[in-house]
Amino acid sequence: MTIEALQDRMLSALRPDHVSEPPTKWQQRKSAKMRERLVSTAVDCLLEHGYTGLTTAAVATRSGVSRGAMHHHFQTRMELVSAVVEHVVFERMRAYLSDYFDILANRQGEAIIELACEAHWRSAQSREYAAYLELTVAARTDAELAAIFNPASRRLDEVWTGEMIEAFPQWKDHWDMLKLSHDFISAMHMGMVLHKPIYDGTGRMEVLRRFASHTIQELYDRR
C-alpha cells in the first residue's frame, strides 16, 4: 500500500460525516464555509476560556454572526461541542500523518523511529492538540461531554492502532512492542504538555523529549 493510500484510508475513517462528500452547489459551499468558521471560532473559545466558555452565544458574538445564523448551523450547545470534538480529533490525526509520512518519504535511512517520535511531539504543540487536552480534562467531570468525547477518542485510538503496522513496517514482527511504544510516547507527551507551564525555561522539557524518543529508538534497536 502506498503512503498516500494509507493516509487517505486513516483520515477517511475519522473524517466527520458532514464533510465526507464535498458540497457541489454554491449555497452548500457557502454554508460549509460558515460552519467551518464557527467551529474554528469555537476552538478559540475553548482554548481561551475553557470548556465552560464554549457556548453558542460566545461563538456567535466572536464570529460576528446573528443568533439565528448560529442556530441554523448548531441548534444546541452540544451539537456545537460534537462538531468541535470531530474537528480536533480529525485535525490532530491529519497533522501528525502529514508530518510523519513526509519524513517517511524523504528521510529514509535516518533514525526513523526517533524522527517519528519528534513528529508526534510537534503535533502535541498544535492548537488542535491543546483543544483535545481541554476536552479530555473536562470530560472527566462532565457526563454529557464524556458521552461524545470518549467514543471519539476511542475511535481515534482504534484507527491508529489498527493501521500502525502499515505505518511502521519496521516493527512487523514485534507488534506488541510497537503498541507499547505508541502508548508510552502518547502518555509521555500528554504529560509533558500538561507540565509545560511548570517546566518551561528550565531545560527539563527538552531533556524529557530526548529521553522519550531515545527510549523508543532503543526499544526498536533491541527488538
DRENVEXKE-738315 format. One line per 2 residues: their letters; for each residue x, y, z negated of N, C-alpha, C. Coordinates in pm, 1 decimal. Layout:
N
A> X:Y:Z:X:Y:Z:X:Y:Z | ...
END
This chain:
223
MT> 84.0:-119.7:0.0:0.0:0.0:0.0:87.4:124.6:0.0 | 51.8:222.4:81.4:129.8:345.5:87.7:103.6:431.6:-35.4
IE> 196.0:524.6:-61.4:179.8:618.2:-171.7:50.5:697.9:-156.2 | 24.8:744.4:-32.8:-94.1:825.6:-7.7:-221.2:746.3:-35.8
AL> -224.5:621.1:4.4:-343.6:538.2:-15.4:-366.8:511.8:-164.1 | -258.7:485.5:-236.6:-270.4:461.0:-379.9:-320.0:585.6:-451.8
QD> -262.5:700.0:-416.6:-303.3:825.7:-478.8:-450.9:854.5:-450.4 | -492.0:835.5:-326.8:-631.7:859.4:-290.2:-725.3:765.7:-365.3
RM> -686.4:640.8:-379.0:-772.1:543.9:-447.3:-788.9:580.0:-593.7 | -680.4:620.5:-659.4:-687.1:655.3:-801.2:-771.4:780.6:-822.9
LS> -751.7:879.5:-737.8:-827.9:1003.5:-752.9:-974.9:983.3:-718.2 | -1003.0:899.0:-621.7:-1141.8:871.5:-585.8:-1217.8:809.4:-701.8
AL> -1148.0:729.6:-781.5:-1211.3:664.4:-895.5:-1246.3:763.7:-1006.4 | -1181.6:880.9:-1005.5:-1204.8:980.6:-1110.0:-1274.8:1105.8:-1059.1
RP> -1288.7:1118.7:-928.7:-1345.9:1241.0:-872.1:-1490.5:1256.1:-915.9 | -1527.5:1375.4:-966.0:-1667.0:1397.7:-1008.0:-1764.3:1370.5:-893.7
DH> -1881.7:1321.8:-928.7:-1980.5:1283.1:-828.1:-2018.6:1398.3:-735.7 | -2027.6:1519.9:-791.6:-2076.9:1631.1:-711.0:-1975.5:1678.8:-605.7
VS> -1850.3:1632.1:-614.3:-1751.2:1670.3:-513.0:-1705.4:1550.2:-430.5 | -1774.9:1438.0:-445.0:-1733.6:1318.8:-371.5:-1750.8:1336.6:-221.0
EP> -1850.1:1418.0:-182.9:-1870.7:1448.0:-41.3:-1864.0:1599.3:-22.1 | -1767.4:1651.8:52.9:-1755.3:1795.7:73.4:-1882.4:1852.1:136.5
PT> -1933.5:1964.2:85.1:-2054.2:2024.1:142.8:-2029.5:2070.4:286.1 | -2131.4:2055.8:368.5:-2116.3:2089.6:509.9:-2184.0:2220.9:546.1
KW> -2290.3:2256.2:476.7:-2363.1:2377.6:508.2:-2306.6:2496.9:431.1 | -2320.7:2616.7:490.2:-2265.6:2737.7:429.4:-2320.3:2760.6:289.8
QQ> -2450.0:2746.0:270.3:-2509.8:2770.1:139.2:-2458.4:2669.6:37.1 | -2439.1:2545.5:81.4:-2385.9:2442.7:-8.0:-2241.8:2474.2:-47.7
RK> -2162.6:2521.4:49.2:-2024.1:2557.9:18.8:-2019.4:2675.6:-78.4 | -2107.4:2772.2:-56.7:-2115.2:2887.8:-146.0:-2151.7:2844.0:-287.9
SA> -2248.3:2754.0:-297.5:-2289.7:2703.3:-428.0:-2177.2:2625.3:-495.4 | -2104.5:2544.2:-416.2:-1993.5:2466.1:-470.9:-1882.5:2556.8:-522.7
KM> -1855.6:2665.7:-447.9:-1753.3:2761.2:-490.9:-1792.7:2827.7:-622.4 | -1919.3:2864.6:-634.9:-1965.6:2925.8:-758.7:-1955.3:2827.4:-875.7
RE> -1990.3:2703.3:-850.7:-1980.3:2601.7:-956.0:-1834.9:2586.7:-1000.8 | -1742.4:2580.7:-904.1:-1600.2:2569.5:-937.4:-1554.4:2689.5:-1019.9
RL> -1601.0:2806.7:-982.4:-1565.0:2928.6:-1054.9:-1615.4:2923.7:-1198.9 | -1738.5:2876.8:-1217.0:-1796.0:2869.9:-1351.8:-1721.8:2766.9:-1437.7
VS> -1687.9:2654.9:-1377.2:-1615.3:2552.1:-1453.3:-1476.5:2602.0:-1491.1 | -1408.2:2668.3:-1398.3:-1276.6:2723.7:-1428.5:-1285.2:2826.1:-1541.3
TA> -1387.7:2909.9:-1536.9:-1406.9:3008.4:-1643.7:-1437.3:2938.9:-1775.6 | -1512.3:2829.6:-1769.3:-1543.3:2754.1:-1890.5:-1416.5:2698.1:-1954.3
VD> -1322.6:2654.5:-1870.7:-1194.2:2606.3:-1924.0:-1121.8:2720.3:-1994.8 | -1125.4:2840.0:-1936.5:-1063.6:2956.1:-2001.4:-1126.4:2982.8:-2137.3
CL> -1259.1:2976.5:-2144.4:-1328.9:2998.4:-2271.4:-1289.7:2892.5:-2373.9 | -1279.2:2769.6:-2328.5:-1239.8:2659.6:-2416.9:-1100.5:2682.1:-2473.2
LE> -1007.5:2723.3:-2388.6:-869.8:2741.9:-2431.8:-853.7:2863.1:-2523.6 | -930.2:2967.1:-2499.0:-913.9:3089.7:-2577.0:-993.7:3089.0:-2706.8
HG> -1108.9:3021.0:-2706.7:-1197.5:3029.2:-2822.6:-1235.0:2894.5:-2882.6 | -1174.8:2786.9:-2832.0:-1205.9:2655.2:-2884.2:-1339.2:2603.5:-2833.3
YT> -1373.8:2484.2:-2877.6:-1494.8:2420.3:-2827.2:-1621.3:2499.2:-2862.4 | -1624.1:2560.1:-2979.4:-1742.6:2636.2:-3017.6:-1762.2:2758.5:-2927.9
GL> -1654.7:2805.8:-2865.6:-1664.1:2920.6:-2776.4:-1701.8:2885.2:-2634.7 | -1720.2:2756.3:-2608.4:-1758.6:2710.6:-2475.5:-1910.7:2706.1:-2467.6
TT> -1971.2:2816.7:-2427.3:-2116.1:2826.4:-2415.6:-2153.5:2882.3:-2278.7 | -2275.6:2855.4:-2237.1:-2320.4:2907.4:-2107.8:-2323.8:3060.1:-2110.3
AA> -2361.3:3118.4:-2223.0:-2367.5:3264.5:-2232.3:-2228.9:3325.8:-2216.9 | -2130.1:3266.8:-2284.4:-1993.3:3318.7:-2276.4:-1938.2:3306.2:-2134.7
VA> -1966.3:3194.8:-2070.7:-1916.2:3173.1:-1935.0:-1983.6:3268.6:-1836.7 | -2113.7:3288.7:-1852.2:-2185.5:3380.9:-1764.2:-2130.7:3522.4:-1778.6
TR> -2110.2:3566.0:-1901.1:-2058.5:3700.6:-1925.5:-1919.8:3717.0:-1867.1 | -1833.5:3620.3:-1892.7:-1696.0:3628.9:-1844.4:-1688.8:3620.9:-1692.3
SG> -1778.5:3545.4:-1631.0:-1779.4:3530.0:-1486.3:-1847.7:3646.5:-1416.5 | -1923.2:3726.1:-1491.8:-1994.8:3836.9:-1432.1:-2116.0:3793.8:-1351.8
VS> -2178.0:3681.5:-1392.9:-2298.6:3635.4:-1324.7:-2417.6:3646.6:-1419.4 | -2535.5:3646.6:-1364.8:-2656.2:3657.4:-1446.6:-2683.5:3526.3:-1519.4
RG> -2763.2:3535.0:-1624.9:-2802.5:3412.7:-1694.8:-2878.5:3319.7:-1600.1 | -2956.9:3380.3:-1508.9:-3031.7:3299.0:-1413.9:-2941.5:3220.6:-1320.9
AM> -2836.1:3288.0:-1273.0:-2741.1:3219.1:-1185.3:-2669.4:3107.6:-1260.8 | -2635.0:3135.3:-1385.3:-2570.7:3033.8:-1468.4:-2665.3:2914.4:-1487.8
HH> -2791.3:2945.7:-1515.6:-2889.4:2840.2:-1541.1:-2913.7:2756.3:-1415.8 | -2898.3:2816.5:-1299.6:-2917.2:2743.7:-1174.4:-2816.3:2629.8:-1161.7
HF> -2693.0:2654.4:-1205.9:-2587.8:2552.9:-1194.7:-2581.4:2462.2:-1317.1 | -2603.2:2518.3:-1434.1:-2593.7:2441.9:-1558.7:-2709.6:2482.9:-1649.5
QT> -2808.6:2396.5:-1657.2:-2928.0:2431.1:-1731.8:-2906.7:2426.1:-1882.8 | -2810.0:2346.8:-1926.6:-2781.9:2335.6:-2069.1:-2631.4:2345.7:-2093.8
RM> -2597.2:2372.2:-2217.6:-2455.3:2377.5:-2253.9:-2387.8:2243.2:-2227.9 | -2456.6:2133.2:-2258.2:-2392.6:2003.4:-2244.0:-2373.1:1965.5:-2097.8
EL> -2455.5:2017.8:-2008.1:-2428.6:1997.1:-1865.5:-2297.9:2066.4:-1827.2 | -2277.5:2185.5:-1880.9:-2152.4:2258.1:-1855.8:-2034.8:2183.7:-1916.8
VS> -2050.7:2136.9:-2039.6:-1944.4:2061.9:-2106.7:-1909.0:1937.7:-2026.5 | -2008.8:1867.2:-1976.7:-1984.1:1746.4:-1897.1:-1902.9:1778.7:-1772.7
AV> -1934.4:1891.6:-1707.4:-1859.8:1932.1:-1588.4:-1716.1:1967.1:-1623.4 | -1695.2:2030.6:-1738.2:-1559.6:2064.4:-1782.6:-1480.4:1937.1:-1810.1
VE> -1542.4:1840.6:-1875.5:-1475.0:1713.4:-1904.3:-1433.7:1645.9:-1773.9 | -1525.4:1637.0:-1678.3:-1492.9:1576.7:-1547.6:-1376.5:1649.1:-1480.9
HV> -1380.4:1781.2:-1488.1:-1277.3:1862.7:-1423.2:-1139.5:1838.7:-1484.5 | -1130.7:1844.0:-1616.3:-997.7:1833.6:-1677.9:-942.4:1692.5:-1665.4
VF> -1028.0:1591.0:-1670.5:-981.1:1453.0:-1653.0:-927.0:1434.0:-1511.7 | -1001.7:1481.2:-1413.0:-958.5:1465.8:-1274.0:-831.1:1545.7:-1246.7
ER> -827.6:1671.3:-1288.7:-712.1:1756.5:-1260.7:-587.9:1710.4:-1335.3 | -608.4:1655.2:-1454.7:-493.3:1602.0:-1528.8:-427.2:1489.1:-1450.3
MR> -507.4:1398.1:-1397.8:-452.4:1287.7:-1320.1:-394.3:1337.9:-1188.0 | -464.8:1429.3:-1120.7:-419.1:1478.2:-991.4:-281.7:1544.6:-1002.3
AY> -262.2:1627.6:-1105.2:-135.1:1698.2:-1121.6:-19.9:1600.7:-1145.8 | -44.5:1501.4:-1230.4:62.6:1405.6:-1258.2:97.0:1323.0:-1134.5
LS> -5.4:1273.3:-1065.7:20.3:1189.9:-948.4:95.3:1266.6:-840.6 | 56.4:1391.0:-818.8:123.5:1472.3:-717.4:271.4:1486.3:-749.5
DY> 302.8:1513.8:-874.5:441.8:1530.6:-917.8:516.9:1397.8:-908.5 | 458.7:1291.2:-964.1:527.5:1162.5:-968.3:552.0:1104.6:-829.7
FD> 449.8:1107.0:-744.6:466.2:1047.6:-612.2:559.4:1130.2:-524.2 | 569.6:1259.9:-551.9:668.4:1340.5:-482.3:809.6:1293.9:-520.0
IL> 828.7:1266.1:-647.5:956.8:1212.4:-694.2:984.4:1077.6:-627.9 | 882.6:992.2:-626.3:898.8:857.9:-571.7:936.9:861.5:-423.7
AN> 880.0:957.2:-351.0:904.2:964.3:-207.3:1039.1:1026.0:-173.0 | 1088.1:1115.4:-258.8:1205.3:1195.8:-221.7:1330.5:1170.4:-304.7
RQ> 1318.8:1091.8:-412.7:1435.2:1079.7:-500.1:1465.3:935.0:-534.5 | 1448.2:847.8:-438.1:1480.9:707.6:-459.1:1628.8:692.7:-494.4
GE> 1657.3:597.5:-582.9:1796.1:572.0:-619.6:1837.6:642.1:-747.2 | 1759.3:740.5:-791.2:1789.5:806.3:-917.5:1721.5:730.1:-1031.0
AI> 1736.5:783.6:-1151.7:1674.8:719.4:-1268.3:1525.1:746.3:-1264.4 | 1453.6:669.4:-1181.1:1314.2:699.0:-1151.3:1226.3:692.4:-1275.4
IE> 1258.8:606.2:-1371.7:1176.9:593.5:-1491.5:1184.6:721.3:-1574.4 | 1304.6:770.9:-1595.9:1320.0:896.4:-1669.8:1251.9:1011.0:-1595.4
LA> 1265.3:1012.1:-1463.8:1202.8:1117.6:-1385.4:1050.1:1111.5:-1396.3 | 994.8:991.4:-1401.6:850.0:975.8:-1418.4:805.4:1026.3:-1555.2
CE> 886.6:999.3:-1657.6:855.4:1049.7:-1792.2:858.9:1202.3:-1795.0 | 955.3:1258.3:-1725.4:964.9:1403.9:-1719.9:846.9:1463.9:-1644.5
AH> 798.9:1393.6:-1541.1:679.7:1439.8:-1468.9:557.9:1437.1:-1560.8 | 549.0:1334.1:-1642.6:437.2:1326.9:-1738.3:445.2:1440.7:-1838.8
WR> 566.4:1473.5:-1882.6:583.1:1583.7:-1976.8:543.6:1716.3:-1912.3 | 578.8:1734.3:-1786.5:537.7:1856.3:-1717.3:385.3:1865.1:-1708.1
SA> 321.1:1750.7:-1683.3:174.7:1751.9:-1674.9:112.5:1785.2:-1809.9 | 183.1:1752.1:-1917.4:133.2:1782.4:-2052.3:143.6:1930.7:-2086.2
QS> 210.1:2007.6:-2001.4:219.6:2152.8:-2022.5:109.3:2227.3:-1946.7 | 27.6:2155.7:-1874.7:-70.3:2219.7:-1787.8:-190.3:2273.3:-1864.8
RE> -258.7:2364.1:-1801.1:-382.6:2421.3:-1854.0:-486.2:2311.7:-1878.5 | -497.0:2218.1:-1784.8:-596.1:2111.6:-1798.0:-563.9:2018.7:-1914.6
YA> -435.4:1992.8:-1937.3:-399.4:1906.9:-2049.9:-431.5:1976.4:-2182.3 | -405.6:2106.9:-2188.7:-439.9:2182.4:-2309.6:-589.5:2175.2:-2335.5
AY> -669.6:2185.7:-2228.9:-814.3:2174.0:-2243.2:-852.5:2033.5:-2288.1 | -783.2:1933.8:-2233.9:-808.7:1794.4:-2272.1:-784.1:1774.9:-2421.6
LE> -678.0:1835.4:-2473.3:-649.8:1824.1:-2616.7:-756.8:1892.0:-2700.3 | -802.7:2008.9:-2655.9:-909.9:2077.4:-2728.2:-1033.1:1988.3:-2737.7
LT> -1066.9:1922.9:-2629.2:-1182.5:1834.1:-2627.7:-1158.9:1709.2:-2711.8 | -1036.4:1658.1:-2708.1:-1001.8:1539.8:-2788.2:-1025.6:1566.3:-2935.8
VA> -976.4:1679.3:-2983.8:-990.2:1714.4:-3125.6:-1136.8:1740.2:-3160.5 | -1206.4:1816.2:-3075.7:-1345.6:1849.4:-3104.3:-1434.7:1725.7:-3104.9
AR> -1404.4:1628.0:-3018.6:-1487.3:1507.8:-3009.0:-1480.8:1422.2:-3134.2 | -1380.0:1443.9:-3217.1:-1368.5:1365.9:-3341.4:-1484.4:1394.8:-3435.9
TD> -1537.4:1516.1:-3431.2:-1641.1:1554.7:-3527.1:-1771.9:1596.4:-3460.5 | -1778.7:1590.6:-3329.4:-1899.8:1628.4:-3257.0:-1949.3:1508.4:-3177.8
AE> -2054.0:1445.4:-3227.6:-2103.1:1321.9:-3166.4:-2155.1:1344.6:-3025.7 | -2216.6:1460.6:-3000.4:-2271.2:1489.3:-2868.5:-2159.0:1500.5:-2765.1
LA> -2051.1:1567.2:-2803.9:-1934.4:1575.6:-2715.4:-1868.8:1439.5:-2699.4 | -1854.7:1366.0:-2808.3:-1789.5:1234.8:-2803.1:-1860.5:1141.0:-2705.7
AI> -1993.8:1151.9:-2698.2:-2070.8:1065.6:-2608.7:-2037.3:1092.1:-2462.1 | -1987.9:1211.7:-2431.8:-1946.6:1246.8:-2295.7:-1797.3:1226.6:-2275.8
FN> -1720.0:1274.8:-2371.8:-1574.5:1278.9:-2356.3:-1509.6:1141.1:-2368.9 | -1549.7:1062.5:-2465.7:-1482.5:934.6:-2488.9:-1493.9:838.7:-2370.1
PA> -1612.0:822.4:-2309.5:-1618.2:736.2:-2190.1:-1533.0:788.5:-2074.6 | -1528.9:921.3:-2058.8:-1446.1:978.4:-1951.5:-1298.5:951.4:-1977.8
SR> -1256.4:963.4:-2102.0:-1116.5:936.1:-2137.2:-1081.6:789.7:-2118.4 | -1174.5:702.4:-2155.8:-1150.3:559.7:-2135.0:-1141.4:527.4:-1986.5
RL> -1223.7:594.8:-1907.6:-1218.8:572.2:-1762.9:-1083.5:615.4:-1706.8 | -1033.5:729.7:-1752.3:-901.0:775.6:-1710.7:-795.5:671.3:-1744.1
DE> -800.2:617.0:-1864.6:-703.5:517.2:-1907.4:-717.8:388.2:-1825.9 | -841.5:347.7:-1799.5:-864.0:224.7:-1724.0:-812.4:236.6:-1580.5
VW> -837.6:351.8:-1519.0:-791.7:371.0:-1380.9:-639.9:368.6:-1375.1 | -575.6:443.7:-1464.7:-429.6:449.6:-1462.6:-368.1:314.3:-1498.4
TG> -421.0:249.7:-1602.5:-367.1:120.0:-1643.0:-385.5:17.2:-1531.7 | -500.8:22.7:-1465.6:-527.4:-73.2:-1359.3:-439.7:-55.5:-1236.8
EM> -387.0:65.4:-1218.0:-307.8:94.2:-1099.0:-157.9:105.8:-1127.5 | -118.6:97.0:-1253.4:22.4:120.2:-1288.5:118.1:26.4:-1216.7
IE> 75.9:-97.4:-1198.1:168.0:-193.3:-1137.4:196.3:-154.7:-992.4 | 100.7:-86.2:-926.4:124.7:-37.2:-790.6:214.1:85.9:-793.3
AF> 194.5:171.8:-894.7:272.8:295.0:-903.6:415.5:268.2:-949.8 | 433.7:162.8:-1030.7:565.8:128.0:-1083.2:600.1:-16.1:-1045.9
PQ> 623.5:-44.5:-918.2:651.4:-182.9:-877.3:779.4:-238.8:-938.9 | 865.2:-148.7:-989.4:989.7:-194.3:-1053.2:960.6:-284.7:-1174.7
WK> 841.4:-267.4:-1235.8:806.9:-340.2:-1357.9:719.6:-463.0:-1329.4 | 709.4:-506.6:-1205.6:608.0:-605.6:-1169.6:616.2:-735.3:-1250.3
DH> 734.2:-769.5:-1299.2:748.4:-892.1:-1377.9:745.0:-864.5:-1527.1 | 714.9:-740.7:-1565.1:716.2:-702.1:-1706.8:596.1:-612.3:-1736.5
WD> 477.4:-664.0:-1704.1:354.6:-587.0:-1713.2:327.8:-538.7:-1855.6 | 346.8:-625.3:-1954.7:319.9:-586.3:-2093.5:413.3:-474.4:-2138.6
ML> 538.0:-480.7:-2095.5:633.0:-376.0:-2131.5:596.4:-243.1:-2065.9 | 545.7:-251.5:-1942.7:502.3:-129.4:-1874.1:386.5:-64.4:-1948.6
KL> 288.9:-143.8:-1990.1:175.2:-89.3:-2064.0:220.0:-28.0:-2196.4 | 311.7:-96.3:-2265.8:363.9:-43.4:-2390.5:437.2:88.4:-2367.1
SH> 517.1:94.2:-2261.2:590.5:216.8:-2229.6:495.3:331.5:-2200.5 | 388.8:302.2:-2125.2:288.9:404.7:-2094.6:222.9:456.1:-2222.0
DF> 181.8:364.8:-2309.1:115.9:406.0:-2433.9:210.0:487.6:-2521.2 | 336.0:446.3:-2525.2:433.8:517.7:-2606.5:453.7:660.1:-2557.5
IS> 475.8:675.3:-2427.2:505.8:808.5:-2375.2:383.6:898.0:-2383.1 | 263.6:842.1:-2363.2:140.6:921.6:-2373.1:119.7:972.5:-2514.9
AM> 136.6:882.7:-2611.7:117.8:922.3:-2751.0:227.1:1018.8:-2796.4 | 348.0:993.6:-2752.0:461.1:1079.6:-2788.3:440.0:1220.7:-2734.8
HM> 403.8:1232.7:-2611.1:387.5:1364.7:-2550.9:268.0:1439.6:-2610.0 | 160.7:1367.4:-2640.8:47.0:1434.1:-2703.7:86.9:1490.3:-2839.7
GM> 157.3:1410.1:-2916.8:204.3:1457.7:-3046.8:299.2:1575.0:-3033.7 | 385.0:1572.0:-2933.0:479.3:1681.6:-2912.3:407.5:1812.1:-2878.1
VL> 305.0:1802.0:-2793.4:229.3:1922.6:-2758.5:160.6:1980.4:-2882.4 | 104.7:1893.9:-2964.9:37.5:1941.0:-3085.9:135.9:2004.3:-3184.8
HK> 260.3:1957.3:-3183.0:362.1:2011.1:-3273.6:439.4:2128.8:-3214.4 | 411.1:2161.5:-3089.9:487.9:2266.1:-3022.6:489.7:2399.0:-3097.9
PI> 377.6:2444.7:-3154.8:382.2:2570.8:-3229.3:480.0:2568.6:-3347.3 | 503.6:2449.8:-3400.9:593.2:2436.2:-3516.1:737.0:2419.2:-3470.0
YD> 758.1:2340.3:-3365.6:893.7:2306.0:-3323.0:955.0:2404.1:-3224.6 | 872.4:2487.5:-3161.2:924.5:2580.1:-3060.8:1035.7:2667.6:-3118.2
GT> 1141.8:2682.0:-3039.2:1252.2:2767.0:-3079.9:1354.9:2699.4:-3167.6 | 1329.8:2572.9:-3203.5:1422.8:2501.4:-3291.4:1511.2:2402.8:-3215.4
GR> 1478.7:2376.5:-3090.2:1551.8:2277.5:-3012.7:1499.0:2137.2:-3030.9 | 1406.9:2118.3:-3124.5:1357.2:1983.1:-3153.3:1273.4:1926.9:-3039.1
ME> 1199.8:2014.4:-2969.5:1116.4:1966.2:-2859.9:1201.9:1904.2:-2749.7 | 1312.6:1969.5:-2717.3:1399.3:1916.9:-2611.8:1463.6:1785.5:-2653.5
VL> 1502.9:1775.3:-2780.1:1559.8:1650.3:-2831.1:1457.5:1537.7:-2821.4 | 1334.5:1566.4:-2861.2:1229.2:1465.9:-2856.2:1197.7:1425.7:-2711.8
RR> 1194.3:1524.7:-2623.5:1165.1:1496.0:-2483.4:1269.4:1401.2:-2424.7 | 1397.4:1430.1:-2451.7:1504.2:1343.0:-2400.9:1498.1:1205.8:-2465.0
FA> 1469.2:1201.8:-2594.4:1459.7:1073.9:-2664.9:1350.5:986.7:-2604.6 | 1235.5:1046.7:-2577.7:1122.9:971.0:-2522.9:1157.8:913.1:-2385.9
SH> 1210.5:995.9:-2296.5:1240.8:947.0:-2161.8:1356.4:847.9:-2162.6 | 1457.5:871.3:-2246.1:1569.8:778.0:-2253.6:1526.6:643.3:-2311.5
TI> 1433.8:645.7:-2406.8:1384.3:521.6:-2466.5:1315.4:435.0:-2361.4 | 1232.3:496.8:-2277.9:1164.4:420.3:-2173.5:1264.6:370.8:-2069.2
QE> 1364.0:453.0:-2035.5:1465.9:409.8:-1939.2:1544.0:289.7:-1994.9 | 1574.8:292.2:-2122.7:1648.7:181.5:-2183.7:1565.1:54.4:-2184.8
LY> 1435.2:67.7:-2211.1:1347.8:-48.9:-2206.0:1348.3:-110.1:-2066.1 | 1345.6:-23.4:-1966.6:1347.1:-71.4:-1827.9:1480.4:-138.8:-1795.3
DR> 1590.2:-77.2:-1837.5:1722.0:-132.8:-1808.4:1745.4:-268.5:-1874.7 | 1678.5:-291.9:-1987.1:1698.7:-417.2:-2062.6:1595.4:-523.1:-2028.1
R> 1503.0:-493.4:-1940.9:1390.8:-583.4:-1914.9:1436.8:-720.1:-1863.7
END
